[in-house]
């Protein structure tokens, strides 16, 4: 086992656990049966390397004898935090202390001036949520000086009183748009005037206000990190990064990742979401491994007793491992303090199987194609004009055009076995590393992004882009894309008719039977008709008009226009494909194949790997030049459990002028036969059940 202590303890810790302990103490039975020895025995049973242990919870009650807060009554003064910590260390497990950074019922109840206050003057336990269970949470404002002083005193007690390896600060986001006196005072001091009361990402005042909210949250995270480092500079620090892809109103942007040692987050979507997030985390973390966290409950922690199957838990682990990430499973303690042994027996079998691949982890991920994730684009245009009230629960599930389209791109690339990554502003200075850059359904780009992205193209890069009409300047539309934009179609059912070279690219469509898209398009006139691959076609009538229609069930194409829907333009030494609608958003075969054809128009058909495996198989590839080897992982990501095995498929791997010596099936390191085809090696996989890893040694 790797060293479980020391400043770099996390670098080889891939098997982790968190046991949620958000338990109130109004009933004397709560936590009355908690046993630290049994707790750690469960972790041993699950073969856990790192335990994340609750110091406090959203309830705010502490699990150590605190002087600054209040201890959980059910513990009767027992320091279970310290006991668990000591027992874990005896078993050579690292310990990360869990601390809830904004959600704290005890602080909320005992110090009303610390509370987050919404635009109507309500604190969180009085806010008008559609789901009343969200009134359970007491939310404290990170701008409150009193609350910050309290947090410092709690962190000091933990840092000075105990020896552990790291901190996890949970819920560091804006769970509401706060109008408390502390926020108003800070806004007046830093900006001046009154805080805006209407959400509007087209309004400069609102944009400035929301940027301030993001800036304040980043400052709060750095404040916590600096506080911890002042007490113990050897501790790792992580913030819950789960909501990074979600609504910008929550306050997450790229910069908050810099406050921690590495990124981690708990997510509860399917395997597509996990694959996407693992790629984002890989490219954004300051150090590896990042940590992908999810519950043992199916599908999230609101279902206390429904267990995920063995296969599902293995796949969660394998997907993260295939991206060189750690995996943390989340359990939830019973209110009386007991745990379900079956969970830990099951996870012990999972980790026994997955741990044998850990020695092969490392290197650089091969990413031919880059999906650009724009943190500034995490907005829902439908919110513009609404009163500045935000339910954090609703915002997590909010419709976000950019995220949904980026996930659509991820789905298509994954299904077609194209090596890709998910990047952000962190990679702006290294765009030359990618064969093509994809900007899907972009809502906002700042000046730095615009300058560096189009500079990348001018020097020879390839770009696929669609965006809201105001997200890039008119100068870019005219001088770069050769387009004059006139607005957006009123029709929300539109079509794309292939023309010229587009006939071969727009799949299963023709001029008379164009590709249907279920949304409005930008109306753009091309200044050079030779650039146009597809034109906008409208239905006979406005689809929203019930009194005038052509066909009662549908809105067939009826008006062919000369507006461009898809253009392919040269810019400098590079090339761009622009679309008036994000085709990749539509999960249908013609749209997915059309998108794929457009990407291959830019890149050609040669990628670092290829396969004829079923579309549910995902591949990742890591180059380890120091060991002169490539590590190829294959994951059978079927959503229905148990997955059906995928049999007899071919894998091709580009050597890039290297010479392959061996292809070995891991972990047995049994040789696989392979053939050379130009600069590719080619080998066969007989059966893929859940996961397979192959090593290619080269010189």
Wavefront OBJ file of the C-alpha trace (Angstrom):
o trace
v 0.000 0.000 0.000
v 1.234 3.482 -0.828
v 2.195 5.810 2.004
v -1.110 6.860 3.561
v 0.385 9.923 5.252
v 2.564 12.815 4.147
v 1.867 15.759 1.874
v 1.451 13.622 -1.262
v -0.701 10.936 0.355
v -3.499 11.377 -2.222
v -1.451 10.561 -5.325
v -1.961 6.795 -5.071
v -5.288 6.715 -3.234
v -7.912 5.419 -5.672
v -10.403 3.685 -3.314
v -12.251 6.067 -1.039
v -15.366 6.283 1.083
v -17.659 8.854 2.672
v -20.442 7.996 5.097
v -23.040 10.767 5.221
v -23.936 11.671 8.806
v -26.414 14.548 8.462
v -28.271 13.443 11.600
v -30.254 15.687 13.950
v -30.317 15.073 17.718
v -33.924 15.758 18.824
v -34.419 12.027 19.470
v -32.150 10.394 22.054
v -31.958 7.262 19.874
v -30.159 9.161 17.095
v -26.532 7.931 16.893
v -27.048 6.028 20.161
v -25.757 2.820 18.525
v -22.807 4.392 16.756
v -19.657 2.301 17.170
v -16.326 3.657 15.816
v -14.780 0.169 15.746
v -17.629 -1.216 13.631
v -17.440 1.882 11.391
v -13.761 1.253 10.594
v -14.343 -2.486 10.336
v -16.793 -1.755 7.508
v -14.152 0.333 5.748
v -11.653 -2.533 6.034
v -14.255 -4.910 4.637
v -14.655 -2.586 1.622
v -10.861 -2.343 1.116
v -10.945 1.439 1.422
v -7.663 3.374 1.237
v -9.013 6.793 2.283
v -11.883 7.568 4.634
v -13.643 10.924 4.450
v -14.918 11.402 7.999
v -17.553 13.849 9.165
v -16.365 16.575 11.530
v -19.739 18.309 11.223
v -22.738 18.012 8.920
v -25.401 20.178 7.284
v -27.205 19.976 10.623
v -24.214 21.867 12.016
v -23.700 19.609 15.035
v -20.132 18.545 15.637
v -18.646 15.099 16.066
v -15.770 16.308 18.202
v -15.856 18.118 21.581
v -16.065 21.595 20.084
v -15.652 24.845 21.988
v -17.006 27.022 19.199
v -20.154 25.114 18.282
v -22.334 22.365 19.691
v -21.708 18.650 19.828
v -24.322 16.076 18.821
v -26.208 15.106 21.991
v -26.505 11.480 20.983
v -22.751 11.022 21.339
v -22.843 11.920 25.049
v -19.505 13.691 24.794
v -17.653 10.915 22.953
v -15.105 12.222 20.444
v -16.051 9.913 17.579
v -14.180 12.029 15.033
v -10.922 11.496 16.902
v -11.684 7.831 17.544
v -12.403 7.084 13.882
v -9.303 8.986 12.842
v -7.039 6.988 15.167
v -8.589 3.674 14.151
v -8.200 4.498 10.455
v -4.554 5.371 10.908
v -3.960 2.081 12.732
v -5.320 0.367 9.614
v -3.084 2.552 7.387
v -6.013 4.454 5.925
v -5.692 8.142 5.086
v -8.316 10.446 6.566
v -9.959 13.479 4.976
v -12.003 15.634 7.362
v -15.429 16.567 6.023
v -16.626 20.089 6.863
v -19.878 21.700 5.658
v -18.907 25.209 4.611
v -22.238 27.046 4.024
v -25.012 24.622 5.006
v -25.101 24.740 8.819
v -28.414 24.571 10.694
v -26.875 25.162 14.124
v -25.110 28.358 13.023
v -28.249 29.456 11.174
v -30.518 29.011 14.206
v -28.179 30.501 16.773
v -26.976 33.492 14.748
v -29.735 35.001 12.575
v -27.420 37.748 11.285
v -25.335 35.103 9.506
v -28.192 33.882 7.340
v -28.530 33.988 3.563
v -31.548 36.184 2.774
v -33.446 36.080 -0.523
v -34.911 39.014 -2.453
v -38.191 38.714 -0.521
v -36.418 38.982 2.816
v -36.748 35.289 3.676
v -34.041 33.100 5.115
v -33.619 29.569 3.784
v -35.919 27.767 6.216
v -38.676 30.229 5.307
v -38.102 30.466 1.536
v -40.888 29.454 -0.821
v -39.511 26.269 -2.310
v -41.741 24.061 -4.438
v -40.296 21.110 -2.544
v -40.709 21.841 1.204
v -37.969 19.374 2.150
v -35.469 22.002 1.027
v -36.624 24.149 3.940
v -34.729 21.711 6.146
v -31.440 23.407 5.307
v -30.057 26.392 7.179
v -27.897 28.455 4.826
v -25.209 30.826 6.086
v -23.722 33.605 4.003
v -20.001 33.371 3.206
v -19.849 37.184 3.205
v -20.894 37.361 6.862
v -17.871 38.356 8.946
v -19.370 36.724 12.004
v -19.903 33.447 10.197
v -16.374 33.523 8.804
v -14.966 34.036 12.280
v -16.967 31.028 13.453
v -15.667 28.881 10.568
v -12.075 29.888 11.364
v -12.515 28.872 14.995
v -13.923 25.481 13.962
v -11.142 24.831 11.443
v -8.543 25.834 14.045
v -9.933 23.336 16.557
v -9.692 20.560 13.992
v -6.255 21.481 12.639
v -4.705 22.018 16.045
v -6.444 19.165 17.822
v -6.044 16.288 15.380
v -3.681 14.726 12.877
v -5.243 13.882 9.532
v -4.344 14.168 5.863
v -6.791 16.518 4.202
v -9.953 18.636 4.256
v -13.082 18.356 2.122
v -15.142 21.544 2.227
v -18.678 20.771 1.111
v -21.396 22.906 -0.507
v -19.189 25.864 -1.415
v -21.653 27.398 -3.845
v -24.379 30.030 -3.744
v -27.549 28.111 -2.797
v -29.558 31.331 -3.225
v -29.143 34.819 -4.609
v -28.336 36.506 -1.336
v -29.502 40.008 -0.366
v -28.402 39.881 3.260
v -26.897 43.030 4.853
v -23.372 41.621 4.454
v -23.812 41.140 0.700
v -25.455 44.526 0.238
v -22.674 46.239 2.167
v -19.972 44.523 0.139
v -21.724 45.293 -3.162
v -22.070 48.993 -2.314
v -18.402 49.151 -1.321
v -17.053 47.333 -4.386
v -19.556 48.341 -7.091
v -21.849 51.026 -5.715
v -25.616 51.392 -5.798
v -28.303 48.798 -5.187
v -28.034 45.138 -6.099
v -30.140 44.330 -9.200
v -33.382 42.465 -8.580
v -34.020 40.892 -12.004
v -32.019 38.121 -13.658
v -30.887 39.321 -17.062
v -27.676 38.136 -18.685
v -28.145 40.773 -21.364
v -27.982 43.541 -18.760
v -24.535 44.863 -17.795
v -25.594 45.597 -14.231
v -26.752 42.011 -13.704
v -23.621 40.638 -15.374
v -21.422 42.702 -13.044
v -23.451 41.554 -10.025
v -23.207 37.873 -10.951
v -19.467 38.206 -11.611
v -19.173 39.687 -8.133
v -21.045 36.712 -6.666
v -18.590 34.365 -8.416
v -15.649 36.486 -7.245
v -16.938 36.425 -3.653
v -17.323 32.658 -3.701
v -13.797 32.195 -5.070
v -12.504 34.559 -2.406
v -14.342 32.579 0.307
v -12.766 29.327 -0.919
v -9.303 30.899 -0.916
v -10.012 32.366 2.530
v -10.744 28.858 3.835
v -7.685 27.382 2.098
v -5.390 30.062 3.495
v -6.871 29.574 6.957
v -6.166 25.840 6.825
v -2.665 26.346 5.428
v -1.862 28.799 8.216
v -2.596 26.052 10.714
v -1.153 23.120 8.754
v 0.406 23.635 5.331
v 0.719 19.881 4.721
v -3.019 19.228 4.494
v -4.597 18.624 1.113
v -7.725 20.680 0.438
v -10.642 19.827 -1.830
v -13.914 21.592 -2.544
v -17.043 19.889 -3.763
v -16.836 20.563 -7.503
v -20.007 18.622 -8.348
v -21.959 21.687 -9.447
v -19.206 23.066 -11.685
v -21.112 22.158 -14.886
v -24.405 23.512 -13.531
v -26.154 26.896 -13.579
v -23.859 29.925 -13.331
v -26.158 31.387 -10.673
v -24.690 28.790 -8.300
v -21.411 30.710 -8.520
v -19.070 28.051 -9.900
v -16.493 28.962 -12.463
v -13.122 27.572 -13.429
v -11.119 29.617 -10.892
v -12.491 27.919 -7.774
v -10.612 24.765 -8.777
v -7.365 26.612 -8.069
v -8.248 26.959 -4.377
v -7.903 23.212 -3.796
v -5.219 20.579 -4.167
v -7.368 18.563 -6.573
v -11.014 18.543 -7.642
v -13.693 16.161 -6.491
v -17.454 16.035 -6.633
v -20.496 13.854 -6.043
v -22.704 13.258 -9.076
v -25.752 11.094 -9.632
v -26.409 11.023 -13.394
v -25.778 8.138 -15.773
v -22.582 6.917 -17.354
v -22.613 9.592 -20.068
v -22.532 12.317 -17.416
v -19.768 10.500 -15.543
v -17.663 10.130 -18.678
v -18.092 13.835 -19.470
v -17.330 14.985 -15.924
v -14.286 12.717 -15.597
v -12.825 14.325 -18.710
v -13.596 17.809 -17.376
v -12.096 16.984 -13.970
v -9.008 15.430 -15.577
v -8.308 18.606 -17.517
v -9.140 21.062 -14.757
v -7.645 19.562 -11.590
v -4.444 21.042 -10.196
v -3.204 17.568 -9.221
v -4.117 13.966 -9.961
v -6.038 11.970 -9.202
v -9.306 13.878 -9.213
v -12.089 12.120 -7.274
v -15.394 11.038 -8.799
v -17.958 10.469 -6.057
v -21.367 8.836 -6.205
v -23.754 7.034 -3.892
v -24.200 3.341 -3.307
v -27.940 4.190 -3.357
v -29.820 3.915 -6.624
v -29.972 6.543 -7.902
v -29.055 9.061 -5.196
v -28.925 9.595 -1.454
v -32.628 10.405 -1.192
v -33.253 6.668 -1.526
v -31.738 5.376 1.691
v -32.147 1.624 1.252
v -32.039 0.830 -2.503
v -28.592 -0.504 -3.364
v -26.906 -0.200 -6.723
v -26.047 -3.518 -8.312
v -22.529 -4.909 -8.276
v -22.210 -4.222 -11.999
v -23.304 -0.605 -11.680
v -20.857 0.084 -8.861
v -18.050 -1.554 -10.827
v -18.829 0.545 -13.887
v -18.825 3.775 -11.861
v -15.399 2.797 -10.553
v -14.043 1.627 -13.900
v -15.096 4.786 -15.765
v -13.218 6.959 -13.287
v -10.217 4.615 -13.236
v -10.108 4.613 -17.043
v -9.652 8.403 -16.837
v -6.934 7.990 -14.140
v -9.316 9.179 -11.422
v -10.061 7.971 -7.922
v -13.495 6.648 -6.961
v -15.337 7.446 -3.738
v -18.551 5.659 -2.825
v -20.998 7.426 -0.533
v -23.042 5.592 2.061
v -25.471 7.159 4.529
v -25.579 6.167 8.163
v -28.849 5.068 9.734
v -30.173 7.697 12.169
v -29.482 5.381 15.126
v -25.835 5.075 14.003
v -25.705 1.693 12.298
v -24.481 0.659 8.833
v -25.609 -1.969 6.334
v -22.855 -4.594 6.186
v -23.998 -5.711 2.727
v -22.860 -2.366 1.261
v -19.283 -2.926 2.421
v -19.185 -6.568 1.405
v -20.313 -5.534 -2.057
v -17.808 -2.682 -2.296
v -15.054 -4.996 -1.043
v -15.703 -7.226 -4.051
v -15.782 -4.192 -6.342
v -12.499 -2.770 -5.065
v -10.849 -6.216 -5.026
v -11.511 -6.461 -8.749
v -10.686 -2.887 -9.748
v -7.591 -2.393 -7.563
v -5.487 -4.780 -9.643
v -5.417 -2.169 -12.428
v -4.128 0.679 -10.246
v -0.468 -0.064 -10.953
v -1.075 0.722 -14.626
v -2.474 4.215 -13.967
v -0.561 7.267 -15.160
v 0.559 9.201 -18.192
v -1.168 11.708 -20.466
v -4.645 11.194 -21.871
v -4.858 11.107 -25.661
v -7.438 13.688 -26.742
v -7.660 14.226 -30.494
v -10.855 16.256 -30.206
v -11.585 18.858 -27.526
v -15.044 19.861 -26.338
v -14.696 23.386 -24.993
v -16.726 23.792 -21.821
v -17.531 27.464 -21.376
v -18.177 28.301 -17.735
v -19.622 31.651 -18.777
v -22.199 29.847 -20.951
v -23.831 27.976 -18.057
v -26.965 30.088 -18.265
v -30.597 29.469 -19.110
v -31.801 32.281 -21.395
v -35.332 31.500 -20.247
v -34.459 32.935 -16.835
v -33.832 36.412 -18.246
v -36.452 38.820 -16.950
v -37.343 36.735 -13.898
v -37.190 38.005 -10.342
v -33.829 37.216 -8.795
v -35.039 34.271 -6.746
v -33.161 31.013 -7.087
v -33.902 27.645 -5.563
v -30.592 25.805 -5.410
v -32.386 22.512 -5.953
v -34.105 23.778 -9.107
v -30.915 25.363 -10.424
v -29.105 22.023 -10.294
v -31.661 20.558 -12.713
v -32.150 23.737 -14.776
v -32.203 23.529 -18.584
v -28.780 24.679 -19.751
v -28.395 24.778 -23.554
v -24.596 24.731 -23.494
v -24.268 21.811 -21.072
v -26.944 19.767 -22.845
v -25.297 20.313 -26.220
v -21.822 19.542 -24.876
v -23.204 16.286 -23.476
v -24.672 15.618 -26.915
v -21.228 16.019 -28.472
v -19.787 13.723 -25.809
v -22.412 11.085 -26.595
v -21.639 11.096 -30.339
v -17.858 11.007 -29.926
v -18.091 8.264 -27.315
v -20.438 6.162 -29.462
v -18.074 6.485 -32.434
v -14.896 5.729 -30.475
v -13.208 9.056 -31.190
v -10.565 10.123 -28.626
v -11.772 13.309 -26.954
v -11.475 15.458 -23.881
v -13.450 18.215 -22.181
v -11.402 21.375 -21.728
v -11.894 24.893 -20.367
v -10.045 28.191 -20.050
v -7.161 26.348 -18.429
v -6.236 24.922 -21.844
v -6.584 28.161 -23.861
v -2.823 28.450 -24.280
v -2.524 24.846 -25.493
v -5.243 24.584 -28.141
v -2.662 23.431 -30.694
v -2.692 20.068 -28.889
v -6.077 19.209 -30.459
v -7.019 18.250 -34.014
v -10.341 20.024 -33.706
v -12.003 22.270 -31.138
v -15.776 22.027 -30.604
v -17.799 24.943 -29.225
v -21.387 23.786 -28.889
v -24.346 26.058 -28.130
v -22.101 28.735 -26.666
v -23.987 31.480 -24.824
v -21.119 33.727 -23.685
v -17.469 34.100 -24.660
v -15.179 36.694 -23.126
v -12.534 38.651 -25.041
v -9.706 36.322 -24.001
v -11.599 33.268 -25.237
v -12.501 34.891 -28.546
v -8.947 36.094 -29.195
v -7.245 32.790 -28.366
v -9.770 30.514 -30.060
v -9.739 32.363 -33.372
v -5.963 32.848 -33.167
v -5.716 29.038 -32.854
v -7.745 28.705 -36.063
v -5.731 31.322 -37.950
v -2.556 29.349 -37.220
v -4.004 26.145 -38.644
v -6.550 24.900 -36.107
v -9.955 23.403 -36.918
v -13.108 24.720 -35.231
v -16.720 23.544 -35.124
v -18.971 26.194 -33.575
v -22.559 27.162 -32.975
v -23.631 29.815 -30.538
v -26.257 32.304 -29.497
v -26.453 35.254 -31.858
v -24.847 37.732 -29.437
v -22.107 35.505 -28.026
v -19.530 36.540 -30.623
v -19.063 40.025 -32.119
v -20.537 41.009 -35.485
v -16.961 41.530 -36.678
v -16.282 37.803 -36.204
v -19.471 36.883 -38.038
v -18.578 39.135 -40.976
v -14.779 39.006 -41.210
v -14.199 35.416 -40.112
v -17.406 33.492 -40.912
v -18.436 35.679 -43.899
v -21.944 35.977 -42.458
v -24.389 38.813 -41.912
v -26.780 37.893 -39.082
v -30.287 39.315 -39.257
v -31.862 37.752 -36.177
v -33.495 34.473 -35.139
v -36.394 32.642 -36.757
v -39.734 33.105 -35.110
v -40.465 29.530 -36.102
v -39.409 26.941 -33.522
v -39.592 24.117 -36.055
v -37.066 24.549 -38.857
v -35.060 22.517 -41.379
v -31.650 22.363 -43.018
v -31.550 21.609 -46.758
v -28.226 20.282 -48.038
v -26.618 22.103 -50.958
v -23.477 21.378 -52.980
v -20.887 19.594 -50.773
v -23.485 19.368 -48.032
v -25.328 16.696 -50.018
v -22.717 14.165 -48.867
v -22.559 15.454 -45.300
v -26.133 16.043 -44.150
v -27.178 12.464 -43.534
v -30.312 10.859 -44.956
v -31.584 14.208 -46.207
v -32.016 15.969 -49.526
v -32.925 19.396 -50.840
v -36.612 18.427 -50.989
v -36.554 16.436 -47.744
v -34.310 18.496 -45.484
v -32.997 17.677 -42.010
v -35.504 18.619 -39.311
v -34.382 20.477 -36.207
v -36.742 21.179 -33.349
v -35.792 24.758 -32.684
v -35.158 28.238 -34.017
v -32.143 29.013 -36.178
v -30.033 32.113 -36.627
v -30.943 33.881 -39.876
v -27.570 34.473 -41.523
v -26.746 35.512 -45.089
v -23.470 34.158 -46.421
v -21.183 36.595 -48.230
v -19.781 33.674 -50.228
v -22.240 31.057 -51.451
v -19.387 28.577 -52.016
v -19.049 28.313 -48.221
v -22.627 27.093 -47.716
v -23.305 23.413 -47.016
v -26.944 23.780 -46.002
v -29.715 26.379 -46.159
v -32.522 27.253 -43.805
v -35.977 25.910 -44.653
v -39.106 27.071 -42.817
v -42.504 25.434 -42.428
v -45.483 26.825 -44.362
v -46.838 28.651 -41.296
v -45.837 29.639 -37.804
v -46.078 26.407 -35.778
v -47.538 28.270 -32.794
v -50.529 29.505 -34.799
v -53.359 26.968 -34.317
v -55.638 28.689 -36.859
v -53.433 28.356 -39.920
v -51.487 25.214 -40.754
v -50.555 23.008 -43.684
v -50.693 19.611 -41.976
v -52.613 19.143 -38.745
v -50.108 16.796 -37.082
v -46.821 18.367 -38.127
v -45.086 21.345 -39.701
v -43.586 20.087 -42.989
v -40.986 22.147 -44.871
v -42.583 24.738 -47.127
v -40.412 27.834 -47.512
v -36.873 27.404 -48.880
v -34.681 30.403 -48.020
v -31.199 31.604 -48.941
v -30.191 31.893 -45.288
v -27.167 29.719 -44.486
v -27.634 26.971 -41.884
v -24.184 25.410 -42.235
v -21.059 27.083 -43.607
v -17.511 25.827 -44.042
v -14.962 28.644 -44.221
v -11.206 28.968 -44.356
v -9.646 31.382 -41.876
v -5.917 31.991 -42.063
v -4.315 28.564 -42.177
v -7.288 26.973 -40.430
v -10.863 25.985 -41.080
v -14.251 26.522 -39.408
v -17.662 24.888 -39.654
v -20.483 27.026 -38.247
v -24.060 25.857 -37.814
v -27.148 27.961 -37.167
v -28.495 25.285 -34.823
v -26.694 22.779 -32.532
v -27.402 19.617 -34.531
v -25.502 17.561 -31.948
v -28.177 18.330 -29.366
v -30.630 15.976 -31.100
v -30.164 12.329 -30.126
v -31.332 10.843 -33.434
v -29.335 8.934 -36.023
v -29.523 11.481 -38.909
v -28.425 14.324 -36.633
v -25.642 12.345 -34.971
v -24.304 11.119 -38.310
v -24.518 14.627 -39.774
v -22.506 16.016 -36.856
v -19.964 13.217 -37.196
v -19.605 13.901 -40.923
v -18.977 17.582 -40.232
v -16.285 16.787 -37.665
v -14.594 14.348 -40.038
v -14.776 17.015 -42.760
v -12.490 19.052 -40.500
v -10.246 16.312 -39.147
v -10.144 13.647 -41.803
v -10.827 10.063 -40.764
v -7.600 9.318 -38.909
v -7.701 9.314 -35.122
v -5.395 7.914 -32.461
v -7.625 4.862 -32.145
v -10.632 3.361 -33.870
v -12.869 0.352 -33.376
v -15.901 -1.427 -34.772
v -17.118 -2.207 -31.236
v -20.720 -1.540 -30.292
v -21.530 2.103 -29.588
v -21.922 1.428 -25.843
v -18.194 0.719 -25.533
v -16.047 3.677 -24.488
v -12.288 3.769 -25.011
v -9.669 5.875 -23.257
v -5.972 5.925 -24.103
v -3.038 7.100 -21.984
v 0.529 7.491 -23.170
v 3.266 6.750 -20.629
v 6.455 7.730 -22.480
v 8.633 7.248 -19.393
v 7.634 3.564 -19.417
v 7.368 3.381 -23.213
v 3.846 2.057 -23.163
v 0.255 2.943 -24.014
v -2.648 1.960 -21.762
v -5.972 1.418 -23.532
v -9.137 0.967 -21.449
v -12.480 -0.314 -22.709
v -15.701 0.115 -20.715
v -19.053 -1.468 -21.584
v -21.310 1.447 -20.602
v -24.757 -0.025 -21.168
v -27.297 1.648 -18.894
v -29.404 -1.489 -18.316
v -27.916 -3.839 -15.747
v -26.352 -6.310 -16.110
v -24.732 -5.291 -19.404
v -24.729 -7.783 -22.255
v -21.156 -8.785 -23.179
v -19.750 -7.242 -26.366
v -17.996 -9.863 -28.453
v -15.460 -10.039 -31.252
v -14.482 -6.505 -32.186
v -11.393 -4.946 -33.703
v -9.271 -2.174 -32.237
v -6.840 -0.056 -34.265
v -4.215 2.095 -32.578
v -2.023 4.713 -34.220
v 1.671 4.339 -33.444
v 2.835 7.820 -34.557
v 6.114 6.421 -35.938
v 6.725 4.252 -32.883
v 7.363 0.513 -33.130
v 5.025 -1.779 -31.206
v 6.822 -4.590 -29.347
v 3.972 -6.273 -27.483
v 0.234 -6.004 -26.939
v -0.654 -7.397 -23.529
v -4.049 -8.093 -21.990
v -4.083 -6.829 -18.407
v -3.789 -7.613 -15.566
v -2.556 -11.080 -16.600
v -0.135 -9.496 -19.114
v -0.990 -12.202 -21.623
v 0.146 -11.444 -25.185
v -2.434 -10.584 -27.836
v -1.772 -11.148 -31.507
v -1.574 -7.969 -33.540
v -1.018 -6.882 -37.120
v 0.522 -3.773 -38.634
v -1.507 -1.626 -41.040
v 0.574 1.368 -42.046
v 1.069 3.458 -38.922
v -1.581 1.467 -37.029
v -1.563 -1.750 -35.086
v -4.686 -3.863 -35.221
v -5.869 -6.502 -32.747
v -9.038 -8.330 -31.824
v -10.946 -8.415 -28.534
v -12.927 -11.622 -28.116
v -15.177 -10.576 -25.222
v -15.769 -7.446 -23.171
v -17.946 -7.946 -20.118
v -17.572 -4.739 -18.096
v -13.991 -3.587 -18.438
v -10.782 -4.482 -20.182
v -7.340 -2.899 -20.146
v -4.633 -3.485 -22.749
v -0.984 -2.394 -22.638
v 1.018 -1.672 -25.792
v 4.775 -1.614 -25.286
v 6.747 0.376 -27.856
v 10.105 1.803 -28.766
l 1 2 3 4 5 6 7 8 9 10 11 12 13 14 15 16 17 18 19 20 21 22 23 24 25 26 27 28 29 30 31 32 33 34 35 36 37 38 39 40 41 42 43 44 45 46 47 48 49 50 51 52 53 54 55 56 57 58 59 60 61 62 63 64 65 66 67 68 69 70 71 72 73 74 75 76 77 78 79 80 81 82 83 84 85 86 87 88 89 90 91 92 93 94 95 96 97 98 99 100 101 102 103 104 105 106 107 108 109 110 111 112 113 114 115 116 117 118 119 120 121 122 123 124 125 126 127 128 129 130 131 132 133 134 135 136 137 138 139 140 141 142 143 144 145 146 147 148 149 150 151 152 153 154 155 156 157 158 159 160 161 162 163 164 165 166 167 168 169 170 171 172 173 174 175 176 177 178 179 180 181 182 183 184 185 186 187 188 189 190 191 192 193 194 195 196 197 198 199 200 201 202 203 204 205 206 207 208 209 210 211 212 213 214 215 216 217 218 219 220 221 222 223 224 225 226 227 228 229 230 231 232 233 234 235 236 237 238 239 240 241 242 243 244 245 246 247 248 249 250 251 252 253 254 255 256 257 258 259 260 261 262 263 264 265 266 267 268 269 270 271 272 273 274 275 276 277 278 279 280 281 282 283 284 285 286 287 288 289 290 291 292 293 294 295 296 297 298 299 300 301 302 303 304 305 306 307 308 309 310 311 312 313 314 315 316 317 318 319 320 321 322 323 324 325 326 327 328 329 330 331 332 333 334 335 336 337 338 339 340 341 342 343 344 345 346 347 348 349 350 351 352 353 354 355 356 357 358 359 360 361 362 363 364 365 366 367 368 369 370 371 372 373 374 375 376 377 378 379 380 381 382 383 384 385 386 387 388 389 390 391 392 393 394 395 396 397 398 399 400 401 402 403 404 405 406 407 408 409 410 411 412 413 414 415 416 417 418 419 420 421 422 423 424 425 426 427 428 429 430 431 432 433 434 435 436 437 438 439 440 441 442 443 444 445 446 447 448 449 450 451 452 453 454 455 456 457 458 459 460 461 462 463 464 465 466 467 468 469 470 471 472 473 474 475 476 477 478 479 480 481 482 483 484 485 486 487 488 489 490 491 492 493 494 495 496 497 498 499 500 501 502 503 504 505 506 507 508 509 510 511 512 513 514 515 516 517 518 519 520 521 522 523 524 525 526 527 528 529 530 531 532 533 534 535 536 537 538 539 540 541 542 543 544 545 546 547 548 549 550 551 552 553 554 555 556 557 558 559 560 561 562 563 564 565 566 567 568 569 570 571 572 573 574 575 576 577 578 579 580 581 582 583 584 585 586 587 588 589 590 591 592 593 594 595 596 597 598 599 600 601 602 603 604 605 606 607 608 609 610 611 612 613 614 615 616 617 618 619 620 621 622 623 624 625 626 627 628 629 630 631 632 633 634 635 636 637 638 639 640 641 642 643 644 645 646 647 648 649 650 651 652 653 654 655 656 657 658 659 660 661 662 663 664 665 666 667 668 669 670 671 672 673 674 675 676 677 678 679 680 681 682 683 684 685 686 687 688 689 690 691 692 693 694 695 696 697 698 699
